[in-house]
Amino acid sequence: MNLLTHYRYTLLAIATVLLLPVMLSSGSLATEVLIFALASLGCNLLLGYTGLMSFGQGIFLGLGSYTAGLSLLHMRVPLLVALLAAMVVGAVAAAAVGWLSIRRRGIYFALLTLALGQMFYFLAYTLKDITGGDNGLLNIPRPQLSVFNTTLLPTATQWQYYGFVALVFVVAFTLIQRVADSVLGRTLLAIRDNETRAAAIGYNVKLFKLIAFTISGAITGLAGALYAILIGVAPLSSIEYQASESILIMTVIGGTGNLFASVLGAGLYVLAGDWLSTLWPRWLMLLGILLIVVSLYMQKGLWGLGAQLIDRLKPRRAPRDPSAVKRKQNP
Amino acid sequence: MSIYLLQIINGIGIGMLYFLMSVGLSIIFGLLGFVNFAHGAFFMLGAYICFEISGSALGFWWALILVPLIVGAFAWLTEKFLLRYIYQLPHGFHILLTLGVALVLQEAVIVWWGPIGKEIAPPALLEGVVVLGSFVYPIYRLFVIAFTALMALLLWWLLDGTRLGSIVRAGSESTEMVSLLGININRIISLIFTLGTGIAGMAGALAAPIRGAEPFMGVEALGIAFVVVVTGGMGSFGGALGGGLLIGIVQSLMSTIWPEGAHLMIYVAMAAVMLLRPSGLFGRG
């Protein structure tokens, strides 16, 4: 039982991975859910655990896509090497972007990440010879997962690739959960709750923010690489403002209280997007309205809403809050 | 006349437009500590309403008068029914709510006018070019420089020479103190939000004959407005003017030196300023 509660989020992640193939008929859609769940996890580590609202997650997603694409196209590296390279590039870029934007706090930080995101977009757009500009990087191969020419996991069909991504997802989720539960994660929470206090206690706030940023960049880079390999293209759209915006929105809609909420948010975003965009191409308007509702009425996101509902459904025991008793006695 | 001088004139024109686009964002931030992520969407709305009015019997001149009023009315409603309820929340929710408003506006524009951009002709009076030495220059762009300069003077007078201006500047120091002095700060906030956003709409209308109107120009405008206020320093009139001009001239000069990288260099300039002076060129502290 103790073990069960200790690993409950990892078990939820595994359950998600197993449930998606039952619920969805399209392997690529299921894979997309997991990929964006990874990107959203990276964003959640910043927003939920460090209190940094980054509008630059698209930078790392896009760089991850390009890195994986270029290394697979020109160097024919093995699958895992391409993913690792994307993570390293994502982490390095995040360290640079973070170093520049952490100099300012609060709202300035959000503005800076957005502006730097635009900078990377125009950089990718300008370097057409490397990135393919508007068309993106085309014909990216999808190698199998193999060691010394022995195939461990085939990735040819969409569901086979889903299996591989699912494995990566569960491992990454468990690792990020470990980070969040570690002393590092608790320190980040302390910084989120009160930056001045954390600094007064003696924590090097900027360094911790930078560490969070670097981890987030690595995860998002990984997601970008998996995405490029999924669709066979590293599109310009993955480094665009819209990519950063979507990642942030799915994170917020899911909720920032814990990491699994991001999986919910990404799932809702990707699946609702897939379903609604066939019904009504302007479904983003509904998303805008949802965003307004979330910021006005359900500030803890879907996860918070769910927790509230469960709390309300639980049988009422003796009221713990003494003020509640008082109110009952004198109506 | 050297090409660089011409590009500097051009850059002043672009910069003044950038100033007009960002000044509202900056003043609202100064007063409320609030950043409106829908600011670019209101700029885009201004361009589209300009397209609609200048294509009708009223023409471009009426558009220039009506657009700020209409966009201002939209902004006033947004403030009254949405923003007012979230001022006390952490700034993350300000961002999310206005992001939602921006998405709704962007999609509404696509529903109304379609996803393909619109061209807007400059008014007949300002069509054509003037000859400057060995170069030709569109008259409309000269008009934009003159008109935006006039607007900047008006705004400067409003903020520096009137009672409202002193209240706004005092509010930037402490809204609480201002309301303790018996001033209805909520009305001032509502007024300034309407005014600042209406000006962004006017910038959209002015920019429309130069760059057309398309649904995603709002995001681009928002990015540039952020660069302007971050470079110039946030919360002040001077910061928006200085930042706007600097960014406009950088963009314009770079478009002769390295055309593909002109947009990229705006952001590089911002990054450089951030490294040297994190509070912006004209920012305090």
Interface residues (C-beta under 8 A of the other chain):
Chain A: L47 M53 L100 R103 R104 G106 I107 Y108 A110 L111 L112 L114 A115 L116 G117 Q118 M119 F122 L123 T126 Y241 Q242 E245 I249 V252 R282 L284 M285 L287 G288 I289 L290 L291 I292 V294 S295 L296 Q299
Chain B: F29 G33 V35 L82 Y85 I86 L89 H91 G92 F93 H94 I95 L96 L97 L99 G100 V101 A102 L103 V104 Q106 E107 A108 I110 V111 V219 E220 L222 G223 F226 V227 V229 V230 M234 E260 G261 H263 L264 Y267 V268 M270 A271 M274 L275 P278
